[in-house]
Amino acid sequence: MGSVPSPTASRRFFVTYAAVPSFHAHSVALFAMYYNFVRIHKTLRTPPAMAADVTKRLWEIDDIVDVLEAWEAVA
């Protein structure tokens, strides 16, 4: 039989992942991009970036990936 990973091992991985400041900063930045450009809010009925006239169209996850790839190519 194959071995089953212990819950403790996966918990240690996530604690370590969140403990690295750069990883945490990147995950917060991705969430902020999704929240402001992709997610449609109930009260606004549009993403906040569209409500604030930052963008004229609804973004998709692919658009965020394209922005990240362009940023990595420059860096």
Secondary structure by P-SEA (a helix, b strand, c coil): cbbbbbaaaaaaaaaaaaacaaaaaaaaaaaaaaacccccccccccccccccccccccccaaaaaaaaaaaaaac
